[in-house]
């Protein structure tokens, strides 16, 4: 991560006691967040004024509009401020313009004091942010509180997690504010004819979730769109709760192509999606664990993991990138990573095909026996079975308009298939009787060429 350091100092005199001094500083462009570390000479224990001679220097911040961002006593030694996270007592906001440190000279020694502020600006930079777009808490049928879910996400190394409880908005749910993790509001509109995630708004629609026809459903979805929520059709070919509405009559933004540990339903969804892409449609796909709880030795959060290509981990930036399809979906946060590059462009981008384009697909940590597949508007155009675990790269030239996407599939072994069928049989004995196809291990959204 690129960063810029700024060191500020201010000499405090005895005559400044009981005054507020202001120390301006400019925030560099493209700052994602910043941290200020505070120190001063001759500090005393605690922030209370006593008859003991000591320095008590309070700390506060004011933004470019002259509004308070937050305030704390002289015990404060470090604070962080950003749009995704701010320290307790400081509001989340976008760092920009000229801000001011408010120096509260509560008590000052006769000899005065020098106050030092080390400001570290973390600049925006594009990277793949790891997260889960589909989780449940005690707000519906999950077992964890939002705080417990956030703690689990941090432990797994995630950058973000969306809370999507069944038909229950998060408007009255305190959203955890955790450093290095963005927790985003959402709701899973759960109907007997299908489940639809509404991502990014605490109350995506008014009235009731209980709708009985497509017109009533679309009214809810239109309202969610007007409020900035992203609408995702969940597990559309699930053997338990598929989408029974006519896809062509639903107003949606994306398809959850991979839901939970990969099974046959996800491969059906992939086949359907490929056919839609071949028709010229541009449908972003997401993944989500649909996390409710773990069972014995399982660790199901972020299985699969959605990796979002973005330059900042705040809600607005994440949603914008997700809506554009700038996502790669992998089995977990530390499994094989699959990526597509065409010059400066990557997944979700749209490129003018004014000449032949060189494109590279890279698989980092691809396992032995796993198969890389490359698809275009012509269908499957390349397939490679990896000979040994390691990185693999494939290059191609794009000459025709359309798209390029990639996926990695694998065949389960004999005993893994037995276990797979045993678990499935607890949900559907009929589904457990069906053959297990090669299953997805990683996949990309397309790059489009026009």
C-alpha positions in Angstrom: 0.0 0.0 0.0 1.3 3.4 -1.0 1.6 5.9 1.9 2.7 9.4 2.7 4.0 10.5 6.1 3.7 14.0 7.6 5.2 15.2 10.8 3.7 18.2 12.5 4.9 20.0 15.7 3.6 22.8 17.7 5.2 24.5 20.7 2.7 25.2 23.6 3.4 28.0 26.0 2.1 28.5 29.5 0.0 31.4 28.3 -1.8 29.0 26.0 -3.4 27.2 28.9 -7.2 26.8 28.7 -7.1 27.8 25.0 -7.7 25.8 21.8 -5.1 26.0 19.2 -5.5 24.9 15.6 -2.9 23.1 13.5 -3.9 22.7 9.8 -2.8 19.9 7.5 -3.6 19.1 3.9 -4.9 15.6 3.0 -3.3 14.1 -0.1 -5.6 13.2 -3.0 -6.7 9.6 -3.1 -6.3 9.1 0.6 -8.2 6.0 1.7 -7.7 6.6 5.4 -5.1 8.1 7.8 -3.7 7.5 11.2 -2.4 10.2 13.6 0.0 9.3 16.4 0.2 11.9 19.2 3.0 12.6 21.7 4.0 15.6 23.8 6.7 16.6 26.2 6.2 16.5 30.0 3.0 14.6 29.9 1.4 13.6 33.1 -0.6 10.5 34.0 -4.3 10.9 33.2 -6.1 13.7 31.6 -7.5 15.4 34.8 -6.2 18.8 35.9 -4.6 18.6 39.4 -2.4 20.8 41.5 0.5 18.8 40.2 2.5 20.6 37.5 2.0 18.6 34.3 0.9 18.9 30.8 -2.6 17.8 29.8 -3.0 18.3 26.1 -6.4 17.2 24.6 -6.9 16.1 21.0 -9.7 16.7 18.4 -10.1 16.9 14.7 -12.1 19.2 12.4 -12.8 18.5 8.8 -12.6 20.7 5.7 -16.0 22.2 6.4 -15.1 23.2 9.9 -17.2 20.4 11.5 -16.0 18.2 14.3 -14.9 14.8 13.3 -14.2 13.6 16.9 -12.6 14.6 20.1 -10.8 12.8 22.9 -8.7 13.6 26.0 -4.9 13.7 26.5 -4.8 9.9 27.0 -5.4 9.5 23.2 -2.2 8.3 21.5 -3.5 7.1 18.1 -6.6 7.5 16.0 -7.7 6.4 12.6 -10.1 8.1 10.3 -11.6 6.9 7.0 -14.8 6.2 5.1 -14.7 2.5 5.9 -13.6 2.7 9.5 -12.8 5.4 12.2 -11.6 5.0 15.7 -14.3 5.1 18.5 -15.4 8.7 19.1 -14.6 9.7 15.5 -17.1 9.6 12.6 -16.5 7.7 9.4 -16.0 10.2 6.6 -14.0 10.7 3.4 -10.6 12.3 4.1 -10.1 15.3 1.7 -9.2 18.9 1.7 -7.6 20.8 4.6 -8.3 19.6 8.1 -7.3 21.0 11.5 -6.0 19.3 14.6 -7.6 21.0 17.6 -5.0 21.3 20.4 -6.7 21.5 23.7 -4.3 23.2 26.1 -6.0 22.0 29.3 -3.0 22.3 31.6 0.5 23.5 30.6 3.7 23.5 32.7 5.6 26.8 33.2 8.2 25.5 30.8 5.6 24.7 28.1 5.5 21.7 25.9 6.1 20.6 22.4 3.4 18.5 20.8 4.1 16.1 17.9 1.7 14.6 15.5 2.8 11.9 13.1 0.3 11.6 10.3 0.4 8.5 8.1 -1.8 8.7 5.0 -2.8 5.4 3.3 -3.5 6.0 -0.4 -6.1 4.3 -2.4 -4.8 1.4 -4.6 -6.4 -1.2 -6.6 -6.4 -4.8 -5.2 -8.6 -7.7 -4.7 -10.6 -7.3 -1.5 -11.8 -10.6 0.1 -15.3 -11.0 1.4 -18.7 -12.7 1.7 -21.8 -11.2 0.1 -24.3 -13.6 1.7 -24.5 -14.3 5.5 -27.1 -14.6 8.2 -27.1 -13.7 11.9 -29.5 -14.1 14.8 -31.5 -11.4 12.9 -33.0 -14.4 11.1 -31.9 -18.0 11.3 -28.1 -17.7 11.9 -26.5 -18.5 15.2 -24.0 -15.5 15.5 -24.6 -11.9 16.4 -23.3 -9.3 14.0 -20.4 -8.7 16.3 -19.5 -12.4 16.4 -19.9 -12.7 12.6 -17.5 -9.7 12.2 -15.0 -11.3 14.6 -15.1 -14.5 12.6 -14.6 -12.6 9.3 -11.6 -10.8 10.7 -10.1 -14.1 11.9 -10.5 -15.5 8.3 -8.7 -12.5 6.9 -11.7 -11.0 5.1 -12.0 -7.3 4.1 -15.8 -7.1 4.0 -18.9 -9.0 4.9 -22.6 -8.3 4.0 -25.4 -9.2 6.5 -28.4 -10.5 4.6 -30.9 -11.8 7.0 -34.2 -13.3 5.7 -36.8 -10.6 5.3 -35.4 -8.6 8.2 -33.8 -5.2 7.5 -30.8 -4.0 9.4 -32.3 -0.6 10.2 -32.4 -1.3 13.9 -29.3 -3.5 13.9 -26.1 -1.8 15.1 -23.6 -2.5 12.3 -20.2 -3.5 13.8 -17.4 -1.0 13.2 -14.2 -3.1 13.1 -10.8 -1.9 11.9 -9.8 -3.5 8.6 -13.3 -5.0 8.1 -16.2 -3.3 6.3 -19.6 -4.7 7.5 -22.4 -3.8 5.0 -26.2 -3.7 5.5 -28.4 -6.0 3.4 -31.5 -8.2 3.3 -32.4 -11.4 1.7 -35.9 -11.0 0.3 -37.1 -14.5 0.9 -40.2 -15.7 -1.0 -41.6 -19.1 -1.7 -40.7 -18.6 -5.4 -37.1 -17.5 -4.8 -34.6 -15.6 -2.7 -33.1 -12.2 -3.7 -30.3 -10.4 -1.9 -30.7 -6.6 -1.6 -27.2 -5.4 -0.8 -26.1 -2.1 0.6 -29.1 -0.5 2.2 -30.5 -0.9 5.8 -34.1 -0.7 4.6 -34.3 -1.4 0.8 -38.1 -1.3 0.5 -41.2 -0.2 2.4 -44.1 -2.4 3.3 -44.0 -6.2 3.5 -41.8 -8.8 1.9 -45.0 -11.0 1.4 -45.7 -10.6 -2.3 -47.8 -13.0 -4.4 -47.1 -11.9 -8.0 -44.3 -10.7 -10.2 -45.6 -7.1 -10.3 -45.6 -6.8 -6.5 -42.1 -8.3 -6.5 -40.8 -5.8 -9.1 -42.2 -2.9 -7.1 -40.0 -4.0 -4.2 -37.0 -4.4 -6.5 -37.6 -1.0 -8.1 -37.7 0.6 -4.7 -34.5 -1.1 -3.7 -32.8 0.1 -6.8 -33.9 3.7 -6.2 -32.3 3.5 -2.8 -29.0 2.3 -4.2 -29.3 -1.4 -3.3 -27.9 -4.1 -5.5 -30.3 -6.9 -6.4 -28.9 -10.4 -6.7 -30.9 -13.5 -7.6 -29.7 -16.2 -5.1 -29.0 -19.9 -5.8 -31.2 -19.8 -8.9 -31.1 -23.6 -9.6 -31.1 -24.8 -6.0 -32.8 -28.2 -5.5 -34.4 -26.9 -2.3 -35.3 -23.2 -3.0 -34.7 -22.2 -6.7 -35.9 -19.1 -8.5 -39.4 -20.1 -9.7 -40.1 -16.7 -11.2 -39.4 -16.2 -14.9 -35.9 -14.7 -14.9 -36.8 -12.5 -17.9 -39.6 -10.8 -15.9 -37.5 -10.0 -12.8 -35.6 -6.7 -12.6 -32.2 -7.7 -11.1 -28.6 -6.7 -11.3 -26.6 -9.9 -10.8 -26.9 -13.7 -10.3 -25.4 -15.6 -7.3 -23.8 -18.2 -9.5 -22.0 -20.0 -6.6 -23.8 -20.6 -3.3 -22.0 -22.4 -0.4 -19.7 -25.4 -1.0 -20.0 -26.2 -4.8 -22.6 -28.8 -5.8 -24.5 -29.7 -8.9 -26.8 -26.7 -8.7 -23.8 -24.3 -9.1 -22.8 -26.1 -12.3 -26.3 -25.8 -13.7 -26.2 -22.1 -12.9 -22.8 -21.8 -14.7 -24.2 -23.5 -17.8 -27.2 -21.2 -17.9 -25.0 -18.1 -17.4 -22.7 -19.1 -20.3 -25.7 -19.4 -22.6 -27.0 -16.0 -21.5 -23.6 -14.5 -22.2 -23.5 -16.1 -25.7 -26.8 -14.3 -26.4 -25.1 -11.0 -25.7 -26.3 -10.3 -22.2 -23.8 -8.9 -19.7 -24.8 -10.4 -16.3 -22.4 -9.9 -13.3 -22.1 -13.0 -11.1 -21.4 -13.2 -7.4 -20.7 -15.9 -4.9 -21.7 -16.2 -1.3 -21.4 -18.7 1.5 -25.1 -18.3 2.7 -23.5 -18.7 6.1 -25.8 -19.7 9.0 -23.6 -21.8 11.2 -20.7 -24.3 11.3 -21.2 -28.0 11.8 -18.6 -29.9 13.8 -15.3 -29.4 11.9 -16.6 -27.1 9.1 -15.6 -23.5 8.6 -18.2 -22.3 6.1 -17.9 -18.5 6.2 -16.5 -17.2 2.9 -16.9 -20.5 1.2 -16.9 -19.4 -1.5 -15.0 -16.0 -1.3 -15.9 -13.1 -3.5 -12.8 -11.1 -4.4 -13.7 -7.5 -5.5 -11.3 -5.5 -7.6 -11.5 -2.0 -5.9 -9.2 0.8 -4.7 -10.9 1.3 -1.3 -12.7 -0.9 1.2 -15.7 1.4 1.9 -19.3 0.4 1.2 -19.9 2.8 -1.8 -16.7 1.7 -3.6 -17.4 -2.0 -3.0 -21.0 -1.7 -4.3 -19.9 0.2 -7.4 -17.3 -2.5 -8.2 -19.7 -5.3 -7.6 -22.4 -3.8 -9.8 -19.8 -3.6 -12.6 -18.9 -7.3 -12.2 -15.4 -6.6 -11.1 -15.2 -9.9 -9.2 -13.4 -13.2 -9.0 -15.0 -16.0 -7.0 -12.8 -18.6 -5.3 -13.4 -21.6 -3.1 -12.0 -19.8 -0.1 -9.9 -16.8 0.9 -6.6 -18.7 0.6 -7.3 -21.0 -2.3 -6.4 -20.8 -6.0 -6.7 -17.3 -7.4 -7.8 -16.8 -11.0 -7.4 -13.5 -12.9 -7.6 -12.1 -16.4 -5.6 -9.1 -17.6 -5.7 -7.3 -20.9 -3.2 -4.5 -20.6 -4.6 -2.2 -17.9 -8.0 -3.9 -17.9 -9.3 -6.8 -15.8 -12.6 -8.5 -15.0 -15.8 -6.5 -15.5 -14.1 -4.0 -17.8 -15.4 -3.2 -21.3 -12.8 -2.7 -24.0 -13.1 -1.3 -27.5 -11.7 -3.9 -29.9 -10.1 -1.5 -32.4 -7.3 -4.0 -32.9 -6.3 -7.5 -31.8 -5.8 -7.6 -28.1 -3.4 -9.7 -26.1 -5.0 -11.3 -23.0 -3.5 -13.3 -20.2 -5.2 -15.6 -17.7 -3.3 -16.5 -14.6 -4.0 -19.2 -12.0 -2.0 -18.7 -8.8 -1.6 -21.9 -6.7 -3.5 -24.1 -9.2 -3.7 -27.7 -7.9 -2.6 -30.8 -9.6 -5.4 -32.4 -11.7 -7.5 -29.2 -11.7 -8.7 -28.1 -15.1 -8.6 -24.5 -16.4 -11.3 -23.7 -18.9 -11.6 -20.5 -21.0 -14.9 -19.5 -22.5 -15.9 -16.9 -25.1 -19.1 -16.2 -27.1 -18.1 -19.3 -29.1 -18.3 -21.5 -26.0 -15.3 -23.5 -24.5 -12.2 -22.4 -26.5 -9.4 -23.7 -24.2 -8.9 -26.4 -21.6 -5.8 -27.4 -19.7 -5.3 -30.0 -16.9 -2.6 -29.0 -14.5 0.3 -31.5 -14.2 1.5 -30.3 -10.8 0.5 -27.9 -8.1 1.8 -24.4 -8.9 1.1 -21.3 -10.9 -0.1 -21.5 -14.5 -0.5 -18.8 -17.2 -2.3 -18.9 -20.5 -2.1 -16.2 -23.2 -4.4 -15.6 -26.1 -5.2 -13.1 -28.7 -8.7 -11.6 -28.9 -9.9 -10.9 -32.4 -13.7 -11.0 -32.1 -16.2 -9.0 -30.2 -17.8 -10.6 -27.3 -16.3 -11.7 -24.0 -13.6 -13.9 -22.3 -14.1 -15.6 -19.0 -12.3 -18.4 -17.2 -13.0 -21.0 -14.5 -11.2 -23.9 -12.8 -13.0 -27.2 -12.2 -12.0 -30.4 -10.5 -13.2 -33.9 -10.1 -13.8 -35.2 -6.6 -12.1 -38.5 -5.6 -14.0 -41.7 -4.7 -14.2 -41.1 -1.0 -14.9 -37.4 -1.3 -17.8 -38.3 -3.6 -19.2 -40.7 -1.0 -19.0 -38.0 1.7 -20.5 -35.5 -0.7 -23.5 -37.8 -1.3 -23.9 -38.6 2.4 -24.2 -34.9 3.3 -26.5 -34.3 0.3 -28.8 -37.2 1.5 -29.5 -35.3 4.7 -31.1 -32.6 2.6 -32.5 -34.4 -0.4 -32.2 -38.2 -1.0 -33.3 -37.6 -4.6 -30.5 -35.1 -5.2 -27.9 -37.5 -3.6 -28.7 -40.1 -6.2 -27.5 -38.0 -9.1 -24.0 -38.1 -10.5 -21.6 -35.5 -9.2 -20.2 -33.4 -12.2 -16.8 -31.7 -12.1 -17.2 -28.8 -9.7 -16.1 -25.2 -9.8 -13.0 -24.2 -7.8 -12.5 -20.7 -9.1 -14.1 -18.5 -11.7 -14.0 -15.0 -13.1 -16.5 -12.5 -14.4 -15.9 -11.7 -18.1 -13.9 -9.0 -19.8 -16.1 -7.7 -22.5 -15.0 -6.6 -26.0 -17.1 -4.3 -28.2 
